[in-house]
Amino acid sequence: MSAGRRLASRAIVWQAGATALASLAFIPFDVRDALATAVGGGAVVVAAILSLAIALGGGIRPAGVAMAKLLLGMAAKWATVAIVLFLGLAVWRLPPLPLLVGVLVATVAAVPAQLLNR
């Protein structure tokens, strides 16, 4: 259980770092682009924290409950990302490409954390 928390926490740190770097890379283009990248990546980071809390919170449980918590955590994660994308595009009128780049960068950044654990 603690190994899973450590691995998930490491992935979240990688995602936050990658989001920050991507946002900094967009500053020369436009501040709104950098903001959109930060919002997109930040959505994935916050969603990962939410998923971690749901899936790995509450201690040891029977297999069925553990599987249900994992699925609920994943559903909450992607619902959070979808809601933030909707808000970013429809309400805040952020540029779509940097917003999606932020989501993509943060999502892909979890891979090195998984690979370096081996």
OpenMM code with the backbone's topology and positions (N, CA, C; nanometers):
from openmm import Vec3, app, unit

residues = "MET SER ALA GLY ARG ARG LEU ALA SER ARG ALA ILE VAL TRP GLN ALA GLY ALA THR ALA LEU ALA SER LEU ALA PHE ILE PRO PHE ASP VAL ARG ASP ALA LEU ALA THR ALA VAL GLY GLY GLY ALA VAL VAL VAL ALA ALA ILE LEU SER LEU ALA ILE ALA LEU GLY GLY GLY ILE ARG PRO ALA GLY VAL ALA MET ALA LYS LEU LEU LEU GLY MET ALA ALA LYS TRP ALA THR VAL ALA ILE VAL LEU PHE LEU GLY LEU ALA VAL TRP ARG LEU PRO PRO LEU PRO LEU LEU VAL GLY VAL LEU VAL ALA THR VAL ALA ALA VAL PRO ALA GLN LEU LEU ASN ARG".split()
positions = [
    Vec3(0.0814, -0.1183, 0.0000),
    Vec3(0.0000, 0.0000, 0.0000),
    Vec3(0.0869, 0.1264, 0.0000),
    Vec3(0.1883, 0.1271, 0.0864),
    Vec3(0.2733, 0.2458, 0.0925),
    Vec3(0.3580, 0.2593, -0.0337),
    Vec3(0.3946, 0.1466, -0.0943),
    Vec3(0.4700, 0.1536, -0.2200),
    Vec3(0.3848, 0.2165, -0.3296),
    Vec3(0.2575, 0.1843, -0.3322),
    Vec3(0.1671, 0.2445, -0.4299),
    Vec3(0.1520, 0.3934, -0.4086),
    Vec3(0.1434, 0.4345, -0.2836),
    Vec3(0.1344, 0.5780, -0.2534),
    Vec3(0.2621, 0.6517, -0.2947),
    Vec3(0.3768, 0.5897, -0.2661),
    Vec3(0.5042, 0.6532, -0.3043),
    Vec3(0.5152, 0.6666, -0.4553),
    Vec3(0.4778, 0.5610, -0.5269),
    Vec3(0.4847, 0.5648, -0.6725),
    Vec3(0.3902, 0.6703, -0.7295),
    Vec3(0.2686, 0.6758, -0.6764),
    Vec3(0.1726, 0.7756, -0.7238),
    Vec3(0.2192, 0.9167, -0.6893),
    Vec3(0.2756, 0.9337, -0.5718),
    Vec3(0.3256, 1.0662, -0.5331),
    Vec3(0.4412, 1.1090, -0.6224),
    Vec3(0.5291, 1.0157, -0.6553),
    Vec3(0.6405, 1.0467, -0.7456),
    Vec3(0.5874, 1.0880, -0.8831),
    Vec3(0.4863, 1.0178, -0.9308),
    Vec3(0.4286, 1.0525, -1.0611),
    Vec3(0.3673, 1.1916, -1.0572),
    Vec3(0.3025, 1.2258, -0.9474),
    Vec3(0.2411, 1.3584, -0.9351),
    Vec3(0.3480, 1.4672, -0.9368),
    Vec3(0.4594, 1.4429, -0.8705),
    Vec3(0.5701, 1.5407, -0.8710),
    Vec3(0.6239, 1.5589, -1.0130),
    Vec3(0.6418, 1.4483, -1.0842),
    Vec3(0.6878, 1.4564, -1.2236),
    Vec3(0.5869, 1.5342, -1.3085),
    Vec3(0.4591, 1.5086, -1.2878),
    Vec3(0.3563, 1.5783, -1.3651),
    Vec3(0.3584, 1.7281, -1.3366),
    Vec3(0.3710, 1.7638, -1.2112),
    Vec3(0.3751, 1.9065, -1.1756),
    Vec3(0.4983, 1.9747, -1.2347),
    Vec3(0.6121, 1.9076, -1.2291),
    Vec3(0.7340, 1.9642, -1.2865),
    Vec3(0.7249, 1.9815, -1.4368),
    Vec3(0.6715, 1.8813, -1.5037),
    Vec3(0.6562, 1.8898, -1.6497),
    Vec3(0.5578, 2.0000, -1.6879),
    Vec3(0.4525, 2.0148, -1.6092),
    Vec3(0.3557, 2.1216, -1.6356),
    Vec3(0.4209, 2.2582, -1.6202),
    Vec3(0.5010, 2.2743, -1.5170),
    Vec3(0.5699, 2.4024, -1.4956),
    Vec3(0.6651, 2.4333, -1.6110),
    Vec3(0.7410, 2.3325, -1.6549),
    Vec3(0.8334, 2.3546, -1.7669),
    Vec3(0.7594, 2.3877, -1.8960),
    Vec3(0.6499, 2.3175, -1.9222),
    Vec3(0.5722, 2.3455, -2.0437),
    Vec3(0.5120, 2.4854, -2.0391),
    Vec3(0.4650, 2.5259, -1.9223),
    Vec3(0.4094, 2.6614, -1.9085),
    Vec3(0.5168, 2.7671, -1.9326),
    Vec3(0.6350, 2.7431, -1.8780),
    Vec3(0.7451, 2.8368, -1.9012),
    Vec3(0.7827, 2.8435, -2.0493),
    Vec3(0.7726, 2.7311, -2.1182),
    Vec3(0.8062, 2.7294, -2.2607),
    Vec3(0.7068, 2.8106, -2.3438),
    Vec3(0.5840, 2.8251, -2.2953),
    Vec3(0.4829, 2.9005, -2.3706),
    Vec3(0.4835, 3.0500, -2.3400),
    Vec3(0.5574, 3.0930, -2.2393),
    Vec3(0.5581, 3.2355, -2.2040),
    Vec3(0.6029, 3.3247, -2.3200),
    Vec3(0.7064, 3.2878, -2.3990),
    Vec3(0.7460, 3.3766, -2.5084),
    Vec3(0.6362, 3.3969, -2.6136),
    Vec3(0.5440, 3.3025, -2.6259),
    Vec3(0.4368, 3.3164, -2.7251),
    Vec3(0.3294, 3.4114, -2.6748),
    Vec3(0.2776, 3.3831, -2.5559),
    Vec3(0.1734, 3.4677, -2.4983),
    Vec3(0.1490, 3.4210, -2.3554),
    Vec3(0.1176, 3.5127, -2.2688),
    Vec3(0.0918, 3.4774, -2.1298),
    Vec3(-0.0333, 3.3900, -2.1188),
    Vec3(-0.1326, 3.4164, -2.2035),
    Vec3(-0.2543, 3.3332, -2.2015),
    Vec3(-0.2236, 3.1902, -2.2434),
    Vec3(-0.1292, 3.1728, -2.3348),
    Vec3(-0.0882, 3.0379, -2.3736),
    Vec3(-0.0225, 2.9661, -2.2563),
    Vec3(0.0623, 3.0381, -2.1846),
    Vec3(0.1284, 2.9792, -2.0674),
    Vec3(0.0260, 2.9450, -1.9592),
    Vec3(-0.0715, 3.0332, -1.9412),
    Vec3(-0.1772, 3.0084, -1.8438),
    Vec3(-0.2601, 2.8866, -1.8836),
    Vec3(-0.2921, 2.8772, -2.0116),
    Vec3(-0.3698, 2.7629, -2.0595),
    Vec3(-0.2938, 2.6322, -2.0382),
    Vec3(-0.1644, 2.6335, -2.0628),
    Vec3(-0.0828, 2.5145, -2.0406),
    Vec3(-0.0816, 2.4781, -1.8927),
    Vec3(-0.0705, 2.5775, -1.8075),
    Vec3(-0.0711, 2.5515, -1.6635),
    Vec3(-0.2065, 2.4982, -1.6171),
    Vec3(-0.3138, 2.5493, -1.6721),
    Vec3(-0.4473, 2.5012, -1.6346),
    Vec3(-0.4669, 2.3575, -1.6804),
    Vec3(-0.4269, 2.3270, -1.8026),
    Vec3(-0.4409, 2.1905, -1.8536),
    Vec3(-0.3597, 2.0910, -1.7739),
    Vec3(-0.2327, 2.1223, -1.7507),
    Vec3(-0.1485, 2.0335, -1.6719),
    Vec3(-0.1897, 2.0296, -1.5261),
    Vec3(-0.2308, 2.1437, -1.4745),
    Vec3(-0.2777, 2.1488, -1.3357),
    Vec3(-0.4019, 2.0650, -1.3140),
    Vec3(-0.4870, 2.0582, -1.4154),
    Vec3(-0.6059, 1.9724, -1.4053),
    Vec3(-0.5664, 1.8270, -1.3881),
    Vec3(-0.4663, 1.7833, -1.4621),
    Vec3(-0.4207, 1.6444, -1.4522),
    Vec3(-0.3561, 1.6199, -1.3161),
    Vec3(-0.2791, 1.7154, -1.2667),
    Vec3(-0.2136, 1.7002, -1.1370),
    Vec3(-0.3176, 1.6923, -1.0249),
    Vec3(-0.4136, 1.7839, -1.0253),
    Vec3(-0.5185, 1.7826, -0.9226),
    Vec3(-0.6014, 1.6547, -0.9334),
    Vec3(-0.6304, 1.6132, -1.0555),
    Vec3(-0.7066, 1.4899, -1.0752),
    Vec3(-0.6298, 1.3680, -1.0261),
    Vec3(-0.4992, 1.3679, -1.0436),
    Vec3(-0.4169, 1.2568, -0.9940),
    Vec3(-0.4176, 1.2525, -0.8417),
    Vec3(-0.4130, 1.3673, -0.7794),
    Vec3(-0.4198, 1.3725, -0.6331),
    Vec3(-0.5549, 1.3210, -0.5852),
    Vec3(-0.6622, 1.3617, -0.6517),
    Vec3(-0.7962, 1.3138, -0.6181),
    Vec3(-0.8059, 1.1626, -0.6358),
    Vec3(-0.7539, 1.1141, -0.7462),
    Vec3(-0.7558, 0.9704, -0.7730),
    Vec3(-0.6761, 0.8933, -0.6684),
    Vec3(-0.5617, 0.9463, -0.6292),
    Vec3(-0.4796, 0.8842, -0.5260),
    Vec3(-0.5564, 0.8761, -0.3943),
    Vec3(-0.6237, 0.9838, -0.3578),
    Vec3(-0.6977, 0.9867, -0.2322),
    Vec3(-0.8128, 0.8853, -0.2327),
    Vec3(-0.8808, 0.8737, -0.3455),
    Vec3(-0.9933, 0.7806, -0.3537),
    Vec3(-0.9443, 0.6363, -0.3604),
    Vec3(-0.8494, 0.6102, -0.4489),
    Vec3(-0.8079, 0.4724, -0.4748),
    Vec3(-0.7261, 0.4120, -0.3617),
    Vec3(-0.6394, 0.4900, -0.2996),
    Vec3(-0.5487, 0.4331, -0.2004),
    Vec3(-0.5792, 0.4770, -0.0575),
    Vec3(-0.6850, 0.5541, -0.0398),
    Vec3(-0.7225, 0.5956, 0.0943),
    Vec3(-0.8065, 0.4887, 0.1637),
    Vec3(-0.8040, 0.4902, 0.2951),
    Vec3(-0.8905, 0.4003, 0.3696),
    Vec3(-0.8305, 0.2671, 0.4087),
    Vec3(-0.7062, 0.2452, 0.3795),
    Vec3(-0.6401, 0.1235, 0.4242),
    Vec3(-0.6707, 0.0019, 0.3400),
    Vec3(-0.6398, -0.1157, 0.3964),
    Vec3(-0.6559, -0.2434, 0.3276),
    Vec3(-0.8043, -0.2801, 0.3241),
    Vec3(-0.8508, -0.3198, 0.2077),
    Vec3(-0.9909, -0.3580, 0.1879),
    Vec3(-0.9968, -0.4901, 0.1116),
    Vec3(-1.1123, -0.5546, 0.1118),
    Vec3(-1.1292, -0.6753, 0.0294),
    Vec3(-1.1091, -0.6424, -0.1188),
    Vec3(-1.0794, -0.7452, -0.1973),
    Vec3(-1.0444, -0.7254, -0.3388),
    Vec3(-1.1531, -0.6519, -0.4159),
    Vec3(-1.2776, -0.6859, -0.3959),
    Vec3(-1.3860, -0.6199, -0.4682),
    Vec3(-1.3951, -0.4720, -0.4367),
    Vec3(-1.3789, -0.4386, -0.3107),
    Vec3(-1.3835, -0.2982, -0.2694),
    Vec3(-1.2622, -0.2235, -0.3241),
    Vec3(-1.1460, -0.2874, -0.3186),
    Vec3(-1.0245, -0.2240, -0.3707),
    Vec3(-1.0378, -0.1956, -0.5204),
    Vec3(-1.0925, -0.2920, -0.5942),
    Vec3(-1.1110, -0.2723, -0.7384),
    Vec3(-1.2118, -0.1605, -0.7662),
    Vec3(-1.3189, -0.1579, -0.6883),
    Vec3(-1.4189, -0.0521, -0.7053),
    Vec3(-1.3589, 0.0842, -0.6754),
    Vec3(-1.2739, 0.0927, -0.5720),
    Vec3(-1.2101, 0.2195, -0.5393),
    Vec3(-1.1140, 0.2636, -0.6494),
    Vec3(-1.0410, 0.1692, -0.7082),
    Vec3(-0.9518, 0.2033, -0.8198),
    Vec3(-1.0312, 0.2580, -0.9379),
    Vec3(-1.1421, 0.1913, -0.9704),
    Vec3(-1.2250, 0.2370, -1.0829),
    Vec3(-1.2898, 0.3719, -1.0534),
    Vec3(-1.3376, 0.3900, -0.9316),
    Vec3(-1.3966, 0.5180, -0.8934),
    Vec3(-1.2920, 0.6296, -0.8980),
    Vec3(-1.1706, 0.5997, -0.8515),
    Vec3(-1.0634, 0.6987, -0.8570),
    Vec3(-1.0300, 0.7391, -0.9997),
    Vec3(-1.0247, 0.6400, -1.0900),
    Vec3(-0.9949, 0.6700, -1.2301),
    Vec3(-1.1087, 0.7505, -1.2950),
    Vec3(-1.2320, 0.7136, -1.2635),
    Vec3(-1.3458, 0.7888, -1.3178),
    Vec3(-1.3449, 0.9328, -1.2669),
    Vec3(-1.3164, 0.9498, -1.1384),
    Vec3(-1.3106, 1.0853, -1.0821),
    Vec3(-1.1974, 1.1652, -1.1455),
    Vec3(-1.0869, 1.0977, -1.1728),
    Vec3(-0.9721, 1.1646, -1.2346),
    Vec3(-1.0102, 1.2212, -1.3710),
    Vec3(-1.0666, 1.1399, -1.4559),
    Vec3(-1.0968, 1.1868, -1.5910),
    Vec3(-1.2175, 1.2790, -1.5951),
    Vec3(-1.3093, 1.2645, -1.4998),
    Vec3(-1.4200, 1.3604, -1.4909),
    Vec3(-1.3665, 1.4981, -1.4519),
    Vec3(-1.2712, 1.5004, -1.3612),
    Vec3(-1.2093, 1.6271, -1.3203),
    Vec3(-1.1396, 1.6938, -1.4385),
    Vec3(-1.0635, 1.6165, -1.5135),
    Vec3(-0.9941, 1.6717, -1.6307),
    Vec3(-1.0953, 1.7232, -1.7328),
    Vec3(-1.2012, 1.6474, -1.7572),
    Vec3(-1.3027, 1.6893, -1.8545),
    Vec3(-1.3713, 1.8185, -1.8113),
    Vec3(-1.4022, 1.8291, -1.6832),
    Vec3(-1.4677, 1.9507, -1.6329),
    Vec3(-1.3759, 2.0716, -1.6476),
    Vec3(-1.2490, 2.0554, -1.6135),
    Vec3(-1.1548, 2.1676, -1.6260),
    Vec3(-1.1328, 2.2047, -1.7724),
    Vec3(-1.1271, 2.1053, -1.8607),
    Vec3(-1.1164, 2.1361, -2.0039),
    Vec3(-1.2379, 2.2134, -2.0527),
    Vec3(-1.3554, 2.1720, -2.0097),
    Vec3(-1.4769, 2.2447, -2.0472),
    Vec3(-1.4716, 2.3879, -1.9962),
    Vec3(-1.4357, 2.4045, -1.8693),
    Vec3(-1.4261, 2.5395, -1.8128),
    Vec3(-1.3215, 2.6224, -1.8866),
    Vec3(-1.2079, 2.5611, -1.9156),
    Vec3(-1.1013, 2.6333, -1.9842),
    Vec3(-1.1402, 2.6795, -2.1233),
    Vec3(-1.2121, 2.5947, -2.1945),
    Vec3(-1.2500, 2.6288, -2.3316),
    Vec3(-1.3747, 2.7157, -2.3376),
    Vec3(-1.4799, 2.6772, -2.2666),
    Vec3(-1.6088, 2.7443, -2.2810),
    Vec3(-1.6255, 2.8655, -2.1905),
    Vec3(-1.5760, 2.8578, -2.0694),
    Vec3(-1.5999, 2.9653, -1.9737),
    Vec3(-1.4848, 3.0660, -1.9723),
    Vec3(-1.3624, 3.0159, -1.9568),
    Vec3(-1.2468, 3.1050, -1.9463),
    Vec3(-1.1895, 3.1436, -2.0815),
    Vec3(-1.2336, 3.0799, -2.1881),
    Vec3(-1.1899, 3.1094, -2.3258),
    Vec3(-1.0377, 3.1054, -2.3423),
    Vec3(-0.9763, 3.0021, -2.2858),
    Vec3(-0.8323, 2.9844, -2.3012),
    Vec3(-0.8015, 2.9242, -2.4375),
    Vec3(-0.6822, 2.9476, -2.4909),
    Vec3(-0.6453, 2.8901, -2.6203),
    Vec3(-0.6446, 2.7368, -2.6120),
    Vec3(-0.7095, 2.6701, -2.7072),
    Vec3(-0.7259, 2.5240, -2.6965),
    Vec3(-0.5965, 2.4439, -2.7093),
    Vec3(-0.5087, 2.4810, -2.8012),
    Vec3(-0.3883, 2.4005, -2.8216),
    Vec3(-0.2978, 2.3982, -2.6980),
    Vec3(-0.2640, 2.5124, -2.6376),
    Vec3(-0.1818, 2.5064, -2.5166),
    Vec3(-0.2517, 2.4333, -2.4009),
    Vec3(-0.3829, 2.4457, -2.3935),
    Vec3(-0.4577, 2.3751, -2.2901),
    Vec3(-0.4412, 2.2241, -2.3060),
    Vec3(-0.4552, 2.1768, -2.4275),
    Vec3(-0.4386, 2.0337, -2.4541),
    Vec3(-0.2929, 1.9899, -2.4404),
    Vec3(-0.1993, 2.0779, -2.4754),
    Vec3(-0.0580, 2.0454, -2.4568),
    Vec3(-0.0287, 2.0255, -2.3080),
    Vec3(-0.0860, 2.1099, -2.2242),
    Vec3(-0.0679, 2.0945, -2.0798),
    Vec3(-0.1194, 1.9603, -2.0298),
    Vec3(-0.2368, 1.9195, -2.0777),
    Vec3(-0.2927, 1.7896, -2.0395),
    Vec3(-0.2016, 1.6770, -2.0884),
    Vec3(-0.1583, 1.6865, -2.2126),
    Vec3(-0.0742, 1.5815, -2.2700),
    Vec3(0.0606, 1.5712, -2.1986),
    Vec3(0.1238, 1.6846, -2.1739),
    Vec3(0.2544, 1.6844, -2.1082),
    Vec3(0.2430, 1.6245, -1.9681),
    Vec3(0.1422, 1.6649, -1.8935),
    Vec3(0.1261, 1.6132, -1.7576),
    Vec3(0.0926, 1.4643, -1.7583),
    Vec3(0.0147, 1.4203, -1.8541),
    Vec3(-0.0213, 1.2786, -1.8620),
    Vec3(0.0993, 1.1936, -1.8975),
    Vec3(0.1771, 1.2372, -1.9939),
    Vec3(0.2942, 1.1605, -2.0376),
    Vec3(0.4056, 1.1659, -1.9321),
    Vec3(0.4089, 1.2703, -1.8516),
    Vec3(0.5155, 1.2845, -1.7517),
    Vec3(0.5089, 1.1778, -1.6430),
    Vec3(0.3977, 1.1111, -1.6292),
    Vec3(0.3873, 1.0048, -1.5291),
    Vec3(0.4669, 0.8811, -1.5703),
    Vec3(0.4974, 0.8661, -1.6984),
    Vec3(0.5675, 0.7484, -1.7473),
    Vec3(0.7097, 0.7371, -1.6905),
    Vec3(0.7914, 0.8432, -1.6910),
    Vec3(0.9262, 0.8290, -1.6325),
    Vec3(0.9244, 0.7887, -1.4856),
    Vec3(0.8257, 0.8380, -1.4122),
    Vec3(0.8167, 0.7996, -1.2711),
    Vec3(0.7930, 0.6509, -1.2569),
    Vec3(0.7138, 0.5940, -1.3473),
    Vec3(0.6882, 0.4500, -1.3454),
    Vec3(0.8139, 0.3737, -1.3862),
    Vec3(0.8815, 0.4222, -1.4875),
    Vec3(0.9985, 0.3510, -1.5387),
    Vec3(1.1177, 0.3563, -1.4425),
    Vec3(1.1338, 0.4682, -1.3741),
    Vec3(1.2470, 0.4825, -1.2831),
    Vec3(1.2289, 0.4044, -1.1538),
    Vec3(1.1081, 0.3556, -1.1307),
    Vec3(1.0827, 0.2769, -1.0107),
    Vec3(1.1405, 0.1364, -1.0211),
    Vec3(1.1695, 0.0913, -1.1399),
    Vec3(1.2146, -0.0469, -1.1609),
    Vec3(1.3589, -0.0651, -1.1277),
] * unit.nanometer
topology = app.Topology()
chain = topology.addChain("A")
for resn in residues:
    res = topology.addResidue(resn, chain)
    for name in ("N", "CA", "C"):
        topology.addAtom(name, app.Element.getBySymbol(name[0]), res)
